[in-house]
Amino acid sequence: MLSADDIVEIEKVIAEYGHVVDNNRWERAHLVFARDFVYDFSRFGRPNIQGVAELRKALKTRKIYSHHSTNISVAETSDGHARAHSKYIGFPSEGFPISGDYEDDFVRTEAGWRLLRRRSSVREPSF
C-alpha cells in the first residue's frame, strides 16, 4: 500500500518534471525519469519517445514555453507500482493556452519513485 510519503514523493516528481523540461534542467533528469522511460504518443499516431535523450531532442522544437500540472491523483497498481492522473495547462509561444491530462506510471527505484511512462491527451472544448 502506498504511504502518504510515497504520494508526496510522486507529486514532487510530477512537479520536478515541469522544472526540468521548461527550464532545460536536464542535469536533474535523474530525479524524474526511470532509466527505461517512455513517452507514449500512440494517442497522437506518433512513435513513442524512448528515454531522456530522445525526449530532450524532441522538446527542442516544442512551442510551449511553460506548463503547469495540477489535480494530481495517485493510486497503487496491482504490481506494486503507482499510477498518477493529473491535469496540465500549457502556454504556447503563440495562441491560446491548452489544457490536457497526463496519465503516468511510476516505478520505485533505489533512488525513489521515478516516472516510467507518460501518456498525454489534449482537452478540447465540448459545449
Backbone atoms as SQL, in Angstrom:
CREATE TABLE atoms (id INTEGER PRIMARY KEY, chain TEXT, resi INTEGER, resn TEXT, atom TEXT, x REAL, y REAL, z REAL);
INSERT INTO atoms VALUES
  (1, 'A', 1, 'MET', 'N', 0.835, -1.179, 0.000),
  (2, 'A', 1, 'MET', 'CA', 0.000, 0.000, 0.000),
  (3, 'A', 1, 'MET', 'C', 0.887, 1.252, 0.000),
  (4, 'A', 2, 'LEU', 'N', 0.484, 2.236, -0.800),
  (5, 'A', 2, 'LEU', 'CA', 1.225, 3.482, -0.857),
  (6, 'A', 2, 'LEU', 'C', 1.050, 4.260, 0.443),
  (7, 'A', 3, 'SER', 'N', 2.156, 4.776, 0.939),
  (8, 'A', 3, 'SER', 'CA', 2.098, 5.607, 2.136),
  (9, 'A', 3, 'SER', 'C', 1.896, 7.067, 1.725),
  (10, 'A', 4, 'ALA', 'N', 1.605, 7.896, 2.694),
  (11, 'A', 4, 'ALA', 'CA', 1.494, 9.333, 2.428),
  (12, 'A', 4, 'ALA', 'C', 2.825, 9.866, 1.899),
  (13, 'A', 5, 'ASP', 'N', 3.945, 9.348, 2.419),
  (14, 'A', 5, 'ASP', 'CA', 5.264, 9.771, 1.926),
  (15, 'A', 5, 'ASP', 'C', 5.465, 9.398, 0.467),
  (16, 'A', 6, 'ASP', 'N', 4.974, 8.203, 0.071),
  (17, 'A', 6, 'ASP', 'CA', 5.073, 7.791, -1.331),
  (18, 'A', 6, 'ASP', 'C', 4.313, 8.774, -2.222),
  (19, 'A', 7, 'ILE', 'N', 3.121, 9.125, -1.822),
  (20, 'A', 7, 'ILE', 'CA', 2.284, 10.026, -2.624),
  (21, 'A', 7, 'ILE', 'C', 2.938, 11.396, -2.744),
  (22, 'A', 8, 'VAL', 'N', 3.464, 11.912, -1.649),
  (23, 'A', 8, 'VAL', 'CA', 4.151, 13.207, -1.695),
  (24, 'A', 8, 'VAL', 'C', 5.360, 13.125, -2.624),
  (25, 'A', 9, 'GLU', 'N', 6.124, 12.040, -2.547),
  (26, 'A', 9, 'GLU', 'CA', 7.299, 11.897, -3.411),
  (27, 'A', 9, 'GLU', 'C', 6.897, 11.865, -4.885),
  (28, 'A', 10, 'ILE', 'N', 5.836, 11.155, -5.215),
  (29, 'A', 10, 'ILE', 'CA', 5.356, 11.094, -6.606),
  (30, 'A', 10, 'ILE', 'C', 4.899, 12.472, -7.065),
  (31, 'A', 11, 'GLU', 'N', 4.196, 13.198, -6.219),
  (32, 'A', 11, 'GLU', 'CA', 3.780, 14.553, -6.567),
  (33, 'A', 11, 'GLU', 'C', 4.989, 15.458, -6.803),
  (34, 'A', 12, 'LYS', 'N', 6.042, 15.282, -6.022),
  (35, 'A', 12, 'LYS', 'CA', 7.269, 16.059, -6.223),
  (36, 'A', 12, 'LYS', 'C', 7.910, 15.734, -7.568),
  (37, 'A', 13, 'VAL', 'N', 7.873, 14.462, -7.964),
  (38, 'A', 13, 'VAL', 'CA', 8.435, 14.076, -9.265),
  (39, 'A', 13, 'VAL', 'C', 7.649, 14.747, -10.388),
  (40, 'A', 14, 'ILE', 'N', 6.331, 14.777, -10.268),
  (41, 'A', 14, 'ILE', 'CA', 5.497, 15.435, -11.280),
  (42, 'A', 14, 'ILE', 'C', 5.849, 16.923, -11.359),
  (43, 'A', 15, 'ALA', 'N', 6.034, 17.562, -10.221),
  (44, 'A', 15, 'ALA', 'CA', 6.415, 18.980, -10.203),
  (45, 'A', 15, 'ALA', 'C', 7.799, 19.180, -10.807),
  (46, 'A', 16, 'GLU', 'N', 8.733, 18.323, -10.446),
  (47, 'A', 16, 'GLU', 'CA', 10.114, 18.453, -10.943),
  (48, 'A', 16, 'GLU', 'C', 10.164, 18.276, -12.462),
  (49, 'A', 17, 'TYR', 'N', 9.289, 17.430, -13.013),
  (50, 'A', 17, 'TYR', 'CA', 9.216, 17.255, -14.473),
  (51, 'A', 17, 'TYR', 'C', 9.081, 18.616, -15.158),
  (52, 'A', 18, 'GLY', 'N', 8.151, 19.433, -14.659),
  (53, 'A', 18, 'GLY', 'CA', 7.940, 20.747, -15.260),
  (54, 'A', 18, 'GLY', 'C', 9.174, 21.624, -15.198),
  (55, 'A', 19, 'HIS', 'N', 9.889, 21.574, -14.095),
  (56, 'A', 19, 'HIS', 'CA', 11.095, 22.381, -13.963),
  (57, 'A', 19, 'HIS', 'C', 12.205, 21.883, -14.894),
  (58, 'A', 20, 'VAL', 'N', 12.322, 20.587, -15.013),
  (59, 'A', 20, 'VAL', 'CA', 13.359, 20.015, -15.889),
  (60, 'A', 20, 'VAL', 'C', 13.098, 20.382, -17.347),
  (61, 'A', 21, 'VAL', 'N', 11.878, 20.128, -17.841),
  (62, 'A', 21, 'VAL', 'CA', 11.628, 20.334, -19.270),
  (63, 'A', 21, 'VAL', 'C', 11.420, 21.802, -19.621),
  (64, 'A', 22, 'ASP', 'N', 10.781, 22.584, -18.741),
  (65, 'A', 22, 'ASP', 'CA', 10.538, 24.000, -19.064),
  (66, 'A', 22, 'ASP', 'C', 11.795, 24.843, -18.947),
  (67, 'A', 23, 'ASN', 'N', 12.681, 24.467, -18.044),
  (68, 'A', 23, 'ASN', 'CA', 13.884, 25.263, -17.795),
  (69, 'A', 23, 'ASN', 'C', 15.151, 24.614, -18.335),
  (70, 'A', 24, 'ASN', 'N', 14.986, 23.543, -19.123),
  (71, 'A', 24, 'ASN', 'CA', 16.140, 22.818, -19.682),
  (72, 'A', 24, 'ASN', 'C', 17.143, 22.449, -18.598),
  (73, 'A', 25, 'ARG', 'N', 16.651, 21.905, -17.520),
  (74, 'A', 25, 'ARG', 'CA', 17.499, 21.492, -16.394),
  (75, 'A', 25, 'ARG', 'C', 17.750, 19.988, -16.495),
  (76, 'A', 26, 'TRP', 'N', 18.271, 19.559, -17.619),
  (77, 'A', 26, 'TRP', 'CA', 18.408, 18.130, -17.900),
  (78, 'A', 26, 'TRP', 'C', 19.402, 17.443, -16.978),
  (79, 'A', 27, 'GLU', 'N', 20.265, 18.190, -16.311),
  (80, 'A', 27, 'GLU', 'CA', 21.162, 17.582, -15.330),
  (81, 'A', 27, 'GLU', 'C', 20.377, 17.055, -14.127),
  (82, 'A', 28, 'ARG', 'N', 19.119, 17.443, -14.004),
  (83, 'A', 28, 'ARG', 'CA', 18.250, 16.969, -12.921),
  (84, 'A', 28, 'ARG', 'C', 17.293, 15.862, -13.385),
  (85, 'A', 29, 'ALA', 'N', 17.441, 15.411, -14.614),
  (86, 'A', 29, 'ALA', 'CA', 16.534, 14.395, -15.165),
  (87, 'A', 29, 'ALA', 'C', 16.518, 13.120, -14.334),
  (88, 'A', 30, 'HIS', 'N', 17.633, 12.792, -13.698),
  (89, 'A', 30, 'HIS', 'CA', 17.699, 11.578, -12.881),
  (90, 'A', 30, 'HIS', 'C', 16.744, 11.633, -11.682),
  (91, 'A', 31, 'LEU', 'N', 16.267, 12.831, -11.329),
  (92, 'A', 31, 'LEU', 'CA', 15.307, 12.983, -10.235),
  (93, 'A', 31, 'LEU', 'C', 13.878, 12.711, -10.678),
  (94, 'A', 32, 'VAL', 'N', 13.679, 12.586, -11.985),
  (95, 'A', 32, 'VAL', 'CA', 12.335, 12.447, -12.556),
  (96, 'A', 32, 'VAL', 'C', 12.122, 11.107, -13.253),
  (97, 'A', 33, 'PHE', 'N', 13.047, 10.735, -14.116),
  (98, 'A', 33, 'PHE', 'CA', 12.807, 9.656, -15.066),
  (99, 'A', 33, 'PHE', 'C', 13.465, 8.338, -14.667),
  (100, 'A', 34, 'ALA', 'N', 12.727, 7.247, -14.878),
  (101, 'A', 34, 'ALA', 'CA', 13.311, 5.914, -14.782),
  (102, 'A', 34, 'ALA', 'C', 14.231, 5.723, -15.988),
  (103, 'A', 35, 'ARG', 'N', 15.167, 4.820, -15.864),
  (104, 'A', 35, 'ARG', 'CA', 16.126, 4.593, -16.962),
  (105, 'A', 35, 'ARG', 'C', 15.451, 4.183, -18.259),
  (106, 'A', 36, 'ASP', 'N', 14.354, 3.435, -18.155),
  (107, 'A', 36, 'ASP', 'CA', 13.653, 2.973, -19.351),
  (108, 'A', 36, 'ASP', 'C', 12.366, 3.761, -19.595),
  (109, 'A', 37, 'PHE', 'N', 12.399, 5.046, -19.324),
  (110, 'A', 37, 'PHE', 'CA', 11.254, 5.939, -19.509),
  (111, 'A', 37, 'PHE', 'C', 10.758, 5.923, -20.952),
  (112, 'A', 38, 'VAL', 'N', 9.426, 5.975, -21.096),
  (113, 'A', 38, 'VAL', 'CA', 8.772, 6.056, -22.412),
  (114, 'A', 38, 'VAL', 'C', 7.718, 7.152, -22.361),
  (115, 'A', 39, 'TYR', 'N', 7.759, 8.049, -23.345),
  (116, 'A', 39, 'TYR', 'CA', 6.663, 8.999, -23.524),
  (117, 'A', 39, 'TYR', 'C', 5.804, 8.418, -24.632),
  (118, 'A', 40, 'ASP', 'N', 4.619, 7.997, -24.282),
  (119, 'A', 40, 'ASP', 'CA', 3.720, 7.268, -25.166),
  (120, 'A', 40, 'ASP', 'C', 2.901, 8.261, -25.998),
  (121, 'A', 41, 'PHE', 'N', 3.190, 8.327, -27.275),
  (122, 'A', 41, 'PHE', 'CA', 2.485, 9.223, -28.188),
  (123, 'A', 41, 'PHE', 'C', 1.486, 8.475, -29.073),
  (124, 'A', 42, 'SER', 'N', 1.134, 7.262, -28.710),
  (125, 'A', 42, 'SER', 'CA', 0.249, 6.452, -29.558),
  (126, 'A', 42, 'SER', 'C', -1.107, 7.120, -29.781),
  (127, 'A', 43, 'ARG', 'N', -1.597, 7.883, -28.822),
  (128, 'A', 43, 'ARG', 'CA', -2.889, 8.577, -28.990),
  (129, 'A', 43, 'ARG', 'C', -2.840, 9.609, -30.111),
  (130, 'A', 44, 'PHE', 'N', -1.651, 10.056, -30.418),
  (131, 'A', 44, 'PHE', 'CA', -1.487, 11.076, -31.452),
  (132, 'A', 44, 'PHE', 'C', -1.017, 10.474, -32.776),
  (133, 'A', 45, 'GLY', 'N', -0.928, 9.145, -32.842),
  (134, 'A', 45, 'GLY', 'CA', -0.479, 8.487, -34.059),
  (135, 'A', 45, 'GLY', 'C', 0.990, 8.707, -34.353),
  (136, 'A', 46, 'ARG', 'N', 1.773, 9.011, -33.323),
  (137, 'A', 46, 'ARG', 'CA', 3.204, 9.249, -33.480),
  (138, 'A', 46, 'ARG', 'C', 3.982, 8.178, -32.737),
  (139, 'A', 47, 'PRO', 'N', 5.233, 7.968, -33.125),
  (140, 'A', 47, 'PRO', 'CA', 6.038, 6.968, -32.417),
  (141, 'A', 47, 'PRO', 'C', 6.345, 7.430, -30.990),
  (142, 'A', 48, 'ASN', 'N', 6.510, 6.469, -30.115),
  (143, 'A', 48, 'ASN', 'CA', 6.865, 6.771, -28.736),
  (144, 'A', 48, 'ASN', 'C', 8.279, 7.328, -28.660),
  (145, 'A', 49, 'ILE', 'N', 8.521, 8.118, -27.619),
  (146, 'A', 49, 'ILE', 'CA', 9.856, 8.619, -27.327),
  (147, 'A', 49, 'ILE', 'C', 10.450, 7.693, -26.277),
  (148, 'A', 50, 'GLN', 'N', 11.620, 7.172, -26.558),
  (149, 'A', 50, 'GLN', 'CA', 12.294, 6.217, -25.682),
  (150, 'A', 50, 'GLN', 'C', 13.457, 6.890, -24.973),
  (151, 'A', 51, 'GLY', 'N', 13.321, 7.147, -23.686),
  (152, 'A', 51, 'GLY', 'CA', 14.433, 7.652, -22.894),
  (153, 'A', 51, 'GLY', 'C', 14.562, 9.164, -22.868),
  (154, 'A', 52, 'VAL', 'N', 15.382, 9.614, -21.941),
  (155, 'A', 52, 'VAL', 'CA', 15.569, 11.043, -21.704),
  (156, 'A', 52, 'VAL', 'C', 16.256, 11.727, -22.882),
  (157, 'A', 53, 'ALA', 'N', 17.238, 11.091, -23.494),
  (158, 'A', 53, 'ALA', 'CA', 17.957, 11.722, -24.611),
  (159, 'A', 53, 'ALA', 'C', 17.004, 12.031, -25.769),
  (160, 'A', 54, 'GLU', 'N', 16.128, 11.083, -26.095),
  (161, 'A', 54, 'GLU', 'CA', 15.149, 11.325, -27.167),
  (162, 'A', 54, 'GLU', 'C', 14.160, 12.404, -26.767),
  (163, 'A', 55, 'LEU', 'N', 13.733, 12.411, -25.504),
  (164, 'A', 55, 'LEU', 'CA', 12.791, 13.430, -25.040),
  (165, 'A', 55, 'LEU', 'C', 13.414, 14.818, -25.138),
  (166, 'A', 56, 'ARG', 'N', 14.627, 14.935, -24.687),
  (167, 'A', 56, 'ARG', 'CA', 15.328, 16.219, -24.740),
  (168, 'A', 56, 'ARG', 'C', 15.415, 16.726, -26.171),
  (169, 'A', 57, 'LYS', 'N', 15.762, 15.853, -27.091),
  (170, 'A', 57, 'LYS', 'CA', 15.861, 16.225, -28.507),
  (171, 'A', 57, 'LYS', 'C', 14.498, 16.659, -29.047),
  (172, 'A', 58, 'ALA', 'N', 13.454, 15.914, -28.711),
  (173, 'A', 58, 'ALA', 'CA', 12.113, 16.217, -29.209),
  (174, 'A', 58, 'ALA', 'C', 11.600, 17.557, -28.682),
  (175, 'A', 59, 'LEU', 'N', 11.952, 17.892, -27.453),
  (176, 'A', 59, 'LEU', 'CA', 11.432, 19.120, -26.847),
  (177, 'A', 59, 'LEU', 'C', 12.163, 20.380, -27.294),
  (178, 'A', 60, 'LYS', 'N', 13.272, 20.223, -28.009),
  (179, 'A', 60, 'LYS', 'CA', 13.993, 21.405, -28.500),
  (180, 'A', 60, 'LYS', 'C', 13.147, 22.219, -29.473),
  (181, 'A', 61, 'THR', 'N', 12.223, 21.579, -30.151),
  (182, 'A', 61, 'THR', 'CA', 11.416, 22.273, -31.150),
  (183, 'A', 61, 'THR', 'C', 9.994, 22.539, -30.670),
  (184, 'A', 62, 'ARG', 'N', 9.713, 22.276, -29.415),
  (185, 'A', 62, 'ARG', 'CA', 8.342, 22.476, -28.940),
  (186, 'A', 62, 'ARG', 'C', 7.995, 23.955, -28.885),
  (187, 'A', 63, 'LYS', 'N', 6.715, 24.216, -28.939),
  (188, 'A', 63, 'LYS', 'CA', 6.253, 25.588, -28.985),
  (189, 'A', 63, 'LYS', 'C', 5.566, 26.010, -27.688),
  (190, 'A', 64, 'ILE', 'N', 5.667, 25.199, -26.652),
  (191, 'A', 64, 'ILE', 'CA', 5.100, 25.547, -25.346),
  (192, 'A', 64, 'ILE', 'C', 6.254, 25.947, -24.440),
  (193, 'A', 65, 'TYR', 'N', 6.202, 27.162, -23.923),
  (194, 'A', 65, 'TYR', 'CA', 7.315, 27.641, -23.110),
  (195, 'A', 65, 'TYR', 'C', 7.135, 27.345, -21.627),
  (196, 'A', 66, 'SER', 'N', 5.913, 27.018, -21.205),
  (197, 'A', 66, 'SER', 'CA', 5.688, 26.736, -19.793),
  (198, 'A', 66, 'SER', 'C', 4.439, 25.881, -19.650),
  (199, 'A', 67, 'HIS', 'N', 4.484, 24.977, -18.713),
  (200, 'A', 67, 'HIS', 'CA', 3.277, 24.211, -18.412),
  (201, 'A', 67, 'HIS', 'C', 3.217, 23.938, -16.918),
  (202, 'A', 68, 'HIS', 'N', 2.006, 23.699, -16.452),
  (203, 'A', 68, 'HIS', 'CA', 1.763, 23.522, -15.023),
  (204, 'A', 68, 'HIS', 'C', 0.875, 22.308, -14.812),
  (205, 'A', 69, 'SER', 'N', 1.255, 21.465, -13.873),
  (206, 'A', 69, 'SER', 'CA', 0.478, 20.265, -13.541),
  (207, 'A', 69, 'SER', 'C', -0.329, 20.520, -12.277),
  (208, 'A', 70, 'THR', 'N', -1.532, 19.990, -12.248),
  (209, 'A', 70, 'THR', 'CA', -2.425, 20.197, -11.114),
  (210, 'A', 70, 'THR', 'C', -3.392, 19.017, -10.996),
  (211, 'A', 71, 'ASN', 'N', -4.233, 19.020, -9.979),
  (212, 'A', 71, 'ASN', 'CA', -5.268, 18.000, -9.774),
  (213, 'A', 71, 'ASN', 'C', -4.679, 16.592, -9.830),
  (214, 'A', 72, 'ILE', 'N', -3.669, 16.347, -9.041),
  (215, 'A', 72, 'ILE', 'CA', -2.934, 15.084, -9.071),
  (216, 'A', 72, 'ILE', 'C', -3.634, 14.042, -8.210),
  (217, 'A', 73, 'SER', 'N', -3.859, 12.889, -8.789),
  (218, 'A', 73, 'SER', 'CA', -4.440, 11.748, -8.085),
  (219, 'A', 73, 'SER', 'C', -3.494, 10.559, -8.260),
  (220, 'A', 74, 'VAL', 'N', -3.148, 9.893, -7.163),
  (221, 'A', 74, 'VAL', 'CA', -2.171, 8.799, -7.198),
  (222, 'A', 74, 'VAL', 'C', -2.802, 7.541, -6.614),
  (223, 'A', 75, 'ALA', 'N', -2.563, 6.397, -7.271),
  (224, 'A', 75, 'ALA', 'CA', -3.064, 5.110, -6.782),
  (225, 'A', 75, 'ALA', 'C', -2.019, 4.036, -7.030),
  (226, 'A', 76, 'GLU', 'N', -2.010, 3.050, -6.155),
  (227, 'A', 76, 'GLU', 'CA', -1.117, 1.908, -6.327),
  (228, 'A', 76, 'GLU', 'C', -1.711, 0.958, -7.356),
  (229, 'A', 77, 'THR', 'N', -0.857, 0.321, -8.136),
  (230, 'A', 77, 'THR', 'CA', -1.301, -0.677, -9.105),
  (231, 'A', 77, 'THR', 'C', -1.059, -2.068, -8.531),
  (232, 'A', 78, 'SER', 'N', -1.638, -3.066, -9.148),
  (233, 'A', 78, 'SER', 'CA', -1.552, -4.430, -8.624),
  (234, 'A', 78, 'SER', 'C', -0.129, -4.987, -8.628),
  (235, 'A', 79, 'ASP', 'N', 0.754, -4.408, -9.437),
  (236, 'A', 79, 'ASP', 'CA', 2.138, -4.888, -9.500),
  (237, 'A', 79, 'ASP', 'C', 3.070, -4.131, -8.551),
  (238, 'A', 80, 'GLY', 'N', 2.507, -3.306, -7.662),
  (239, 'A', 80, 'GLY', 'CA', 3.319, -2.577, -6.692),
  (240, 'A', 80, 'GLY', 'C', 3.868, -1.255, -7.203),
  (241, 'A', 81, 'HIS', 'N', 3.546, -0.917, -8.428),
  (242, 'A', 81, 'HIS', 'CA', 3.935, 0.377, -8.976),
  (243, 'A', 81, 'HIS', 'C', 2.856, 1.390, -8.610),
  (244, 'A', 82, 'ALA', 'N', 2.908, 2.551, -9.188),
  (245, 'A', 82, 'ALA', 'CA', 1.896, 3.573, -8.928),
  (246, 'A', 82, 'ALA', 'C', 1.472, 4.207, -10.240),
  (247, 'A', 83, 'ARG', 'N', 0.244, 4.671, -10.255),
  (248, 'A', 83, 'ARG', 'CA', -0.291, 5.371, -11.422),
  (249, 'A', 83, 'ARG', 'C', -0.813, 6.718, -10.936),
  (250, 'A', 84, 'ALA', 'N', -0.503, 7.764, -11.683),
  (251, 'A', 84, 'ALA', 'CA', -0.983, 9.099, -11.347),
  (252, 'A', 84, 'ALA', 'C', -1.743, 9.677, -12.535),
  (253, 'A', 85, 'HIS', 'N', -2.794, 10.404, -12.211),
  (254, 'A', 85, 'HIS', 'CA', -3.548, 11.138, -13.221),
  (255, 'A', 85, 'HIS', 'C', -3.516, 12.595, -12.799),
  (256, 'A', 86, 'SER', 'N', -3.130, 13.480, -13.714),
  (257, 'A', 86, 'SER', 'CA', -3.102, 14.899, -13.406),
  (258, 'A', 86, 'SER', 'C', -3.557, 15.698, -14.622),
  (259, 'A', 87, 'LYS', 'N', -3.853, 16.939, -14.379),
  (260, 'A', 87, 'LYS', 'CA', -4.229, 17.871, -15.443),
  (261, 'A', 87, 'LYS', 'C', -3.039, 18.776, -15.703),
  (262, 'A', 88, 'TYR', 'N', -2.954, 19.295, -16.907),
  (263, 'A', 88, 'TYR', 'CA', -1.922, 20.287, -17.191),
  (264, 'A', 88, 'TYR', 'C', -2.526, 21.462, -17.947),
  (265, 'A', 89, 'ILE', 'N', -1.868, 22.589, -17.795),
  (266, 'A', 89, 'ILE', 'CA', -2.161, 23.787, -18.570),
  (267, 'A', 89, 'ILE', 'C', -0.848, 24.172, -19.232),
  (268, 'A', 90, 'GLY', 'N', -0.878, 24.324, -20.542),
  (269, 'A', 90, 'GLY', 'CA', 0.319, 24.682, -21.287),
  (270, 'A', 90, 'GLY', 'C', 0.167, 26.042, -21.934),
  (271, 'A', 91, 'PHE', 'N', 1.255, 26.780, -21.949),
  (272, 'A', 91, 'PHE', 'CA', 1.260, 28.118, -22.524),
  (273, 'A', 91, 'PHE', 'C', 2.155, 28.134, -23.757),
  (274, 'A', 92, 'PRO', 'N', 1.532, 28.134, -24.942),
  (275, 'A', 92, 'PRO', 'CA', 2.319, 28.131, -26.176),
  (276, 'A', 92, 'PRO', 'C', 2.903, 29.509, -26.472),
  (277, 'A', 93, 'SER', 'N', 3.922, 29.522, -27.297),
  (278, 'A', 93, 'SER', 'CA', 4.546, 30.787, -27.699),
  (279, 'A', 93, 'SER', 'C', 3.575, 31.658, -28.479),
  (280, 'A', 94, 'GLU', 'N', 2.647, 31.032, -29.182),
  (281, 'A', 94, 'GLU', 'CA', 1.628, 31.751, -29.936),
  (282, 'A', 94, 'GLU', 'C', 0.289, 31.095, -29.677),
  (283, 'A', 95, 'GLY', 'N', -0.757, 31.874, -29.634),
  (284, 'A', 95, 'GLY', 'CA', -2.095, 31.329, -29.473),
  (285, 'A', 95, 'GLY', 'C', -2.526, 31.242, -28.022),
  (286, 'A', 96, 'PHE', 'N', -3.583, 30.487, -27.807),
  (287, 'A', 96, 'PHE', 'CA', -4.209, 30.385, -26.503),
  (288, 'A', 96, 'PHE', 'C', -3.626, 29.238, -25.690),
  (289, 'A', 97, 'PRO', 'N', -3.730, 29.309, -24.374),
  (290, 'A', 97, 'PRO', 'CA', -3.294, 28.187, -23.536),
  (291, 'A', 97, 'PRO', 'C', -4.044, 26.911, -23.902),
  (292, 'A', 98, 'ILE', 'N', -3.412, 25.777, -23.638),
  (293, 'A', 98, 'ILE', 'CA', -4.053, 24.482, -23.854),
  (294, 'A', 98, 'ILE', 'C', -4.151, 23.760, -22.515),
  (295, 'A', 99, 'SER', 'N', -5.048, 22.802, -22.475),
  (296, 'A', 99, 'SER', 'CA', -5.234, 22.014, -21.267),
  (297, 'A', 99, 'SER', 'C', -5.329, 20.552, -21.663),
  (298, 'A', 100, 'GLY', 'N', -4.927, 19.702, -20.756),
  (299, 'A', 100, 'GLY', 'CA', -4.995, 18.281, -21.052),
  (300, 'A', 100, 'GLY', 'C', -4.770, 17.440, -19.815),
  (301, 'A', 101, 'ASP', 'N', -4.582, 16.163, -20.042),
  (302, 'A', 101, 'ASP', 'CA', -4.392, 15.196, -18.972),
  (303, 'A', 101, 'ASP', 'C', -3.087, 14.449, -19.158),
  (304, 'A', 102, 'TYR', 'N', -2.447, 14.134, -18.052),
  (305, 'A', 102, 'TYR', 'CA', -1.316, 13.216, -18.026),
  (306, 'A', 102, 'TYR', 'C', -1.761, 11.951, -17.313),
  (307, 'A', 103, 'GLU', 'N', -1.412, 10.822, -17.861),
  (308, 'A', 103, 'GLU', 'CA', -1.576, 9.530, -17.205),
  (309, 'A', 103, 'GLU', 'C', -0.175, 8.949, -17.091),
  (310, 'A', 104, 'ASP', 'N', 0.293, 8.821, -15.860),
  (311, 'A', 104, 'ASP', 'CA', 1.679, 8.447, -15.601),
  (312, 'A', 104, 'ASP', 'C', 1.780, 7.126, -14.859),
  (313, 'A', 105, 'ASP', 'N', 2.773, 6.347, -15.226),
  (314, 'A', 105, 'ASP', 'CA', 3.127, 5.137, -14.489),
  (315, 'A', 105, 'ASP', 'C', 4.455, 5.397, -13.795),
  (316, 'A', 106, 'PHE', 'N', 4.507, 5.064, -12.515),
  (317, 'A', 106, 'PHE', 'CA', 5.705, 5.258, -11.709),
  (318, 'A', 106, 'PHE', 'C', 6.224, 3.927, -11.213),
  (319, 'A', 107, 'VAL', 'N', 7.535, 3.854, -11.073),
  (320, 'A', 107, 'VAL', 'CA', 8.195, 2.674, -10.546),
  (321, 'A', 107, 'VAL', 'C', 9.089, 3.121, -9.392),
  (322, 'A', 108, 'ARG', 'N', 9.150, 2.288, -8.352),
  (323, 'A', 108, 'ARG', 'CA', 10.025, 2.587, -7.222),
  (324, 'A', 108, 'ARG', 'C', 11.419, 2.060, -7.554),
  (325, 'A', 109, 'THR', 'N', 12.401, 2.945, -7.529),
  (326, 'A', 109, 'THR', 'CA', 13.791, 2.578, -7.789),
  (327, 'A', 109, 'THR', 'C', 14.581, 2.713, -6.495),
  (328, 'A', 110, 'GLU', 'N', 15.855, 2.379, -6.543),
  (329, 'A', 110, 'GLU', 'CA', 16.712, 2.556, -5.373),
  (330, 'A', 110, 'GLU', 'C', 16.792, 4.026, -4.965),
  (331, 'A', 111, 'ALA', 'N', 16.622, 4.925, -5.928),
  (332, 'A', 111, 'ALA', 'CA', 16.694, 6.368, -5.663),
  (333, 'A', 111, 'ALA', 'C', 15.342, 6.961, -5.291),
  (334, 'A', 112, 'GLY', 'N', 14.276, 6.164, -5.350),
  (335, 'A', 112, 'GLY', 'CA', 12.928, 6.656, -5.055),
  (336, 'A', 112, 'GLY', 'C', 12.005, 6.444, -6.243),
  (337, 'A', 113, 'TRP', 'N', 10.822, 7.028, -6.179),
  (338, 'A', 113, 'TRP', 'CA', 9.840, 6.899, -7.259),
  (339, 'A', 113, 'TRP', 'C', 10.295, 7.673, -8.483),
  (340, 'A', 114, 'ARG', 'N', 10.160, 7.029, -9.652),
  (341, 'A', 114, 'ARG', 'CA', 10.544, 7.672, -10.904),
  (342, 'A', 114, 'ARG', 'C', 9.469, 7.416, -11.964),
  (343, 'A', 115, 'LEU', 'N', 9.380, 8.352, -12.893),
  (344, 'A', 115, 'LEU', 'CA', 8.408, 8.294, -13.984),
  (345, 'A', 115, 'LEU', 'C', 8.856, 7.264, -15.019),
  (346, 'A', 116, 'LEU', 'N', 8.031, 6.250, -15.210),
  (347, 'A', 116, 'LEU', 'CA', 8.338, 5.167, -16.140),
  (348, 'A', 116, 'LEU', 'C', 7.693, 5.392, -17.502),
  (349, 'A', 117, 'ARG', 'N', 6.439, 5.852, -17.497),
  (350, 'A', 117, 'ARG', 'CA', 5.694, 6.018, -18.745),
  (351, 'A', 117, 'ARG', 'C', 4.729, 7.183, -18.584),
  (352, 'A', 118, 'ARG', 'N', 4.678, 8.033, -19.585),
  (353, 'A', 118, 'ARG', 'CA', 3.736, 9.160, -19.577),
  (354, 'A', 118, 'ARG', 'C', 2.919, 9.125, -20.854),
  (355, 'A', 119, 'ARG', 'N', 1.612, 9.276, -20.689),
  (356, 'A', 119, 'ARG', 'CA', 0.686, 9.433, -21.807),
  (357, 'A', 119, 'ARG', 'C', -0.018, 10.765, -21.601),
  (358, 'A', 120, 'SER', 'N', -0.198, 11.507, -22.651),
  (359, 'A', 120, 'SER', 'CA', -0.895, 12.786, -22.517),
  (360, 'A', 120, 'SER', 'C', -2.021, 12.878, -23.520),
  (361, 'A', 121, 'SER', 'N', -2.956, 13.709, -23.199),
  (362, 'A', 121, 'SER', 'CA', -4.045, 13.996, -24.133),
  (363, 'A', 121, 'SER', 'C', -4.386, 15.476, -24.000),
  (364, 'A', 122, 'VAL', 'N', -4.893, 16.043, -25.066),
  (365, 'A', 122, 'VAL', 'CA', -5.297, 17.439, -25.088),
  (366, 'A', 122, 'VAL', 'C', -6.807, 17.478, -24.955),
  (367, 'A', 123, 'ARG', 'N', -7.284, 18.345, -24.083),
  (368, 'A', 123, 'ARG', 'CA', -8.731, 18.511, -23.911),
  (369, 'A', 123, 'ARG', 'C', -9.238, 19.532, -24.905),
  (370, 'A', 124, 'GLU', 'N', -10.310, 19.172, -25.550),
  (371, 'A', 124, 'GLU', 'CA', -10.974, 20.069, -26.487),
  (372, 'A', 124, 'GLU', 'C', -12.281, 20.530, -25.859),
  (373, 'A', 125, 'PRO', 'N', -12.647, 21.799, -26.039),
  (374, 'A', 125, 'PRO', 'CA', -13.930, 22.247, -25.504),
  (375, 'A', 125, 'PRO', 'C', -15.072, 21.457, -26.121),
  (376, 'A', 126, 'SER', 'N', -16.019, 21.061, -25.290),
  (377, 'A', 126, 'SER', 'CA', -17.196, 20.335, -25.811),
  (378, 'A', 126, 'SER', 'C', -18.440, 20.951, -25.177),
  (379, 'A', 127, 'PHE', 'N', -18.960, 21.903, -25.873),
  (380, 'A', 127, 'PHE', 'CA', -20.146, 22.611, -25.377),
  (381, 'A', 127, 'PHE', 'C', -21.385, 22.072, -26.030);
